[in-house]
Amino acid sequence: MIEDGEAHTIGLLQELRELAEQISDGHMDYAQKFHKLLQKVRNPNLPEVATDFGFRVFSMEPEVGERGRTIAVCANITIAVAAWECACKIFPKDRWIVTWGGLVQYDSGRAGTSSR
């Protein structure tokens, strides 16, 4: 009986090891897919998304006045403002802007639109 218990335990440990390897392989696949999506959103031009989502949240480069990183592209103003507020709190020295189409809705560098 003891030998059967040890064999059963070793079998369970082998199954756990195999499952851990499968999870590890899946994690790397998901991490790669997630990274690729982040790279697509980082592109300030966003050609395939630009027609569907009107709101963008991005930073402005202080020295050159050009668009920096885009952190959100969405169709909902509530989500855009939430992303803008988070960016303003996490990176308070950066200038963050929310646009809808070509219109600036919120600008952390402008008085009266600072994050709450």
N, C-alpha and C positions, 0 to 999 in steps of 0.2 A: 503494500500500500504506500509506503513512504517513497519508493522509487517511482510509482505512478504519479504521486503529488509533485515530485521534483521534475519529472518529465513534463507534466502539465504546466508548471510554473515556467520552465524554460521555453515551452511552446508559446505561452502568453507573452513572455519577454520578446521573443522573436517577432510575434505579430505586432507588438508595440513599436519595435524598431522599424519594421517595414512601413507601418502607418506614419511614423515620424518622418521617414524618408519621402513618402508620398506628399505629405504636407509641406515639407521643405521645398520639393520640386515645384509644387503648385504655388507656393509663396513667391518664388523667384519669377514665375510666369506672370503672376498678378503685379508684382512690383515693376516688371518691365513694361507691362501694358499701362500701368498708372503713370510711369515716367513719360511714356510716349504721349499720353493725353495731356500731361502738364506742359510738355514742350509745344503742343499744338496751341494751347491756350496762351502760352507765353508770347506767341507771335502777335505783335500789335496789329497786323493787317487782318488776320482771321478771315480769310476769303470765304470759306464755306459756311461760317457761322454768322457772319456780319448781316446777312439779310434776314435771319430769323430772330436774333436777339438785339434789341435796341439799346439796352443799357450796358455801359462798360465802366469798370473801375480800374484806374491805372495811375501810376506815379508819373511825375514830371521830373526830368533831370534838371537840377537847379542851375548848373553852369551854362548849359546850352539851350534849355527851354524845350527840349524834345521829349516825346513820350518815352517813358521807361517801361517798367514791367506791368503787364496787365494781370490783375489778380481775379477779376470776375467779369463774365459776360453773361447777361441774363435778360429775361423778358419781363421781369417783375421789379418794380421800383423799390418795394420793401426789401427784397433780397439784395438789391444793389446798394441801398443805404446801409443795410446791416454789414455788408462786406466793406463798405467805405469806412464805417465807424470802427470796425475791427482793425483795419489797416492803419487808421489814424492813431489808435491806441497802441498798437504793436510797434509801429514805426513813426513816432511823433515828430521826428525831424524831417521826414519826407513830405512832399506836397502830393496829396491824393485828390483825384478828380473823378466825379461821376458825370458821364455824359449820356444823353438820350438823343440818338441821331448825332447831329452836330452841335447840339446845345449843351452847355455846361449846366448841370443841375446842382451839384455840390462841389465846393473847392475848399480844401483845408487851408489854402494860402490866402483866402479871401475872408475879410471880416464878416461876421454874421452867419457863416455856414460851418463853423467849427464843430467837431463832434461833441456829442453831449456827454 
